[in-house]
Amino acid sequence: MKPCSLLPFALLTLLAVGCSKKSEPEVTPPTTPPTLSERAESAVDKTKEAAVDTKDAIAAKLVEWKLTPSDIKDDLAKSGRVVRDKTVAAGATVGGVIDNARLVTVINGKYVADKDLSALKINVDASEGVVTLRGTAASADLIGRAIALALHTDGVTQVVSLLTIDTGETSNGTM
């Protein structure tokens, strides 16, 4: 027999022996469930990420909805109020059946969560998707943010802001 004719046979034998060897399963060490503090840290991290995402979304909406401080000041100077509508795509609904109490609760919750807005100084009323804000905010920027937070709520179609800038003066003109 020639050595060349044995080569394919030897390769086939090697291949067959190599394929027949069973692979051993990988052994992974058992994992311990996360501790309460690890779960709490994870929840805090997720909450922070959501807050940053919300803040970025609101910042973009302030420009889109013309709620910058200069826009607010212009509207207040012209009419003493700021009105913004949320556009809805044709055929789309804004939250189905509108629950006025839910809208008020959600918007007040947003104001409580925002460290710069005071839910105590802003009164929120809702009627069939139209939200009315009354009270004061420290600046035109914060009025814009209050409007944006309300407008960025499912079910809200329009926000009418009667908010004024709190100058810190009392009714008799003293501080």
C-alpha positions as semicolon CSV with decimal commas, in nm:
position;residue;x (nm);y (nm);z (nm)
1;M;0,000;0,000;0,000
2;K;0,118;0,344;-0,080
3;P;0,164;0,599;0,199
4;C;-0,050;0,852;0,006
5;S;-0,357;0,633;0,013
6;L;-0,338;0,598;0,392
7;L;-0,348;0,971;0,454
8;P;-0,721;1,020;0,381
9;F;-0,805;0,715;0,592
10;A;-0,598;0,849;0,886
11;L;-0,766;1,189;0,860
12;L;-1,112;1,032;0,863
13;T;-1,022;0,821;1,167
14;L;-0,893;1,126;1,354
15;L;-1,202;1,321;1,264
16;A;-1,432;1,043;1,381
17;V;-1,249;1,007;1,713
18;G;-1,251;1,384;1,771
19;C;-1,625;1,415;1,701
20;S;-1,721;1,123;1,918
21;K;-1,568;1,278;2,229
22;K;-1,849;1,420;2,439
23;S;-1,804;1,771;2,562
24;E;-1,824;1,813;2,932
25;P;-2,082;2,062;3,056
26;E;-1,946;2,383;3,195
27;V;-1,982;2,405;3,567
28;T;-2,098;2,747;3,682
29;P;-2,081;2,832;4,045
30;P;-2,420;2,887;4,208
31;T;-2,518;3,251;4,230
32;T;-2,662;3,408;4,537
33;P;-2,967;3,630;4,503
34;P;-2,899;4,004;4,535
35;T;-2,919;4,147;4,883
36;L;-3,180;4,401;4,982
37;S;-2,927;4,684;4,962
38;E;-2,812;4,569;4,615
39;R;-3,172;4,565;4,495
40;A;-3,229;4,909;4,647
41;E;-2,917;5,044;4,474
42;S;-3,039;4,902;4,145
43;A;-3,379;5,065;4,193
44;V;-3,217;5,399;4,277
45;D;-2,997;5,377;3,966
46;K;-3,296;5,300;3,745
47;T;-3,491;5,587;3,900
48;K;-3,202;5,827;3,838
49;E;-3,179;5,714;3,474
50;A;-3,553;5,764;3,429
51;A;-3,532;6,111;3,586
52;V;-3,249;6,211;3,350
53;D;-3,444;6,078;3,052
54;T;-3,754;6,269;3,162
55;K;-3,554;6,588;3,218
56;D;-3,404;6,561;2,869
57;A;-3,746;6,497;2,714
58;I;-3,898;6,795;2,895
59;A;-3,609;7,022;2,791
60;A;-3,671;6,933;2,426
61;K;-4,046;6,991;2,467
62;L;-3,986;7,337;2,621
63;V;-3,839;7,452;2,291
64;E;-4,087;7,261;2,074
65;W;-4,389;7,394;2,262
66;K;-4,246;7,749;2,281
67;L;-4,214;7,742;2,659
68;T;-3,877;7,910;2,696
69;P;-3,857;8,196;2,949
70;S;-3,878;8,457;2,669
71;D;-4,187;8,285;2,521
72;I;-4,353;8,281;2,864
73;K;-4,271;8,647;2,933
74;D;-4,407;8,749;2,591
75;D;-4,736;8,563;2,647
76;L;-4,774;8,700;3,001
77;A;-4,710;9,055;2,877
78;K;-4,966;9,019;2,595
79;S;-5,254;8,841;2,767
80;G;-5,157;8,752;3,123
81;R;-5,182;8,381;3,046
82;V;-5,010;8,106;2,853
83;V;-5,208;7,853;2,648
84;R;-5,055;7,554;2,472
85;D;-5,225;7,271;2,282
86;K;-5,092;6,922;2,232
87;T;-5,124;6,817;1,870
88;V;-5,257;6,469;1,815
89;A;-5,200;6,268;1,499
90;A;-5,508;6,221;1,283
91;G;-5,716;5,929;1,404
92;A;-5,526;5,900;1,733
93;T;-5,684;5,947;2,071
94;V;-5,527;6,112;2,368
95;G;-5,566;5,860;2,648
96;G;-5,919;5,738;2,574
97;V;-6,168;5,826;2,847
98;I;-6,037;6,123;3,038
99;D;-6,040;6,099;3,416
100;N;-6,003;6,451;3,550
101;A;-5,904;6,337;3,900
102;R;-5,629;6,116;3,754
103;L;-5,491;6,405;3,549
104;V;-5,481;6,634;3,853
105;T;-5,314;6,364;4,065
106;V;-5,050;6,279;3,805
107;I;-4,963;6,643;3,739
108;N;-4,945;6,727;4,110
109;G;-4,718;6,425;4,154
110;K;-4,485;6,561;3,885
111;Y;-4,472;6,897;4,063
112;V;-4,392;6,730;4,396
113;A;-4,111;6,531;4,230
114;D;-3,959;6,847;4,078
115;K;-3,743;7,011;4,344
116;D;-3,782;7,357;4,189
117;L;-4,161;7,360;4,155
118;S;-4,399;7,393;4,445
119;A;-4,712;7,181;4,425
120;L;-4,847;7,396;4,709
121;K;-4,823;7,716;4,503
122;I;-4,972;7,569;4,183
123;N;-5,339;7,476;4,171
124;V;-5,426;7,221;3,901
125;D;-5,778;7,182;3,759
126;A;-5,876;6,950;3,473
127;S;-6,184;6,920;3,256
128;E;-6,197;6,676;2,964
129;G;-5,825;6,700;2,888
130;V;-5,795;7,076;2,936
131;V;-5,575;7,156;3,235
132;T;-5,578;7,498;3,402
133;L;-5,289;7,606;3,623
134;R;-5,330;7,887;3,876
135;G;-5,088;8,027;4,129
136;T;-4,727;8,137;4,122
137;A;-4,384;8,015;4,023
138;A;-4,045;8,168;4,097
139;S;-3,958;8,244;3,732
140;A;-4,076;8,231;3,373
141;D;-3,853;7,928;3,327
142;L;-4,041;7,744;3,602
143;I;-4,377;7,846;3,455
144;G;-4,263;7,691;3,128
145;R;-4,153;7,375;3,307
146;A;-4,486;7,351;3,491
147;I;-4,675;7,383;3,162
148;A;-4,448;7,129;2,990
149;L;-4,490;6,875;3,270
150;A;-4,868;6,913;3,252
151;L;-4,875;6,898;2,872
152;H;-4,650;6,590;2,879
153;T;-4,919;6,392;3,065
154;D;-5,130;6,129;2,890
155;G;-5,484;6,255;2,845
156;V;-5,395;6,625;2,841
157;T;-5,489;6,804;2,520
158;Q;-5,442;7,165;2,629
159;V;-5,287;7,359;2,916
160;V;-5,408;7,705;3,015
161;S;-5,163;7,867;3,252
162;L;-5,274;8,156;3,466
163;L;-4,951;8,127;3,666
164;T;-4,771;8,447;3,752
165;I;-4,412;8,508;3,850
166;D;-4,379;8,525;4,229
167;T;-4,195;8,848;4,307
168;G;-4,185;8,772;4,678
169;E;-4,386;9,083;4,762
170;T;-4,698;9,070;4,977
171;S;-5,022;9,253;4,893
172;N;-4,919;9,564;5,090
173;G;-4,598;9,601;4,892
174;T;-4,352;9,488;5,163
175;M;-4,124;9,192;5,150
